[in-house]
Amino acid sequence: MHLKLLYIANCTLLQCDGIFFTENNNELPLLSCLELVVRGCHALNSLNFPLQCWSSLRDVQIVDCRGLKSFPEGLSLLPHLEVLRIGQFCEDLDNFPFPDSDQLQIHYFTCLKYLALVGWPKLKSLPHQLQHLKKLKALLIEEFSGLITLPDWLGGLVLLHLLVYSCENLTHLPSKEAMLRLTLLEEFDIKNCPLLKDKCNKDRGGHEWSKISHIQTITIDDVPV
């Protein structure tokens, strides 16, 4: 048996690492697993990804697990991880517990190309560790309702796609200089961000329009601009 997808959803009594995430479950064909989805497991309080069990993972989604207070251990070291959607942790947390990189950044999300970060109401900033994701091509920022301004360090990434959804208090993009440093950016998409939508309205002279006017594809609430 070669397991390719493991989907765990709405297991409300699943706690700690369960039976799926330990180093001693050699009977489970985890080495071949390419995609893992864990969602709606609110009693889950920690996750661990031993490299010897999960080395083939390409795509991971861990969302709406309200008991999680820390970033899944070992996830940043998975050598083939390309797609990650993660967030909606414990709403008592003031900061998104994104892992720090090692000093040499040798084994830190080495293949990650797409990241969707899903927040919760208390978060007022993005995790600064994102600026070390030098291979990231697409970033989705979603449900950061306390976020008002996007940081200038986003301009140091090599993004092709920047998407911002359901950040209702977001008002400001990074500075114009930072946005112009995103020389590869092809797509800017915002949805359900009413304040930012108004600021990006070119017909009304929105203050943020000049920061994005050079981008090839701009979409606001599913309408091309």
Helices and strands as residue ranges (DSSP letters): E 5-9, G 30-32, E 35-39, H 51-54, E 59-63, G 75-77, E 83-87, E 114-118, G 128-132, E 138-142, G 152-156, E 161-165, H 176-181, E 187-191, H 194-199, G 202-204, H 209-212, E 217-220, E 223-224
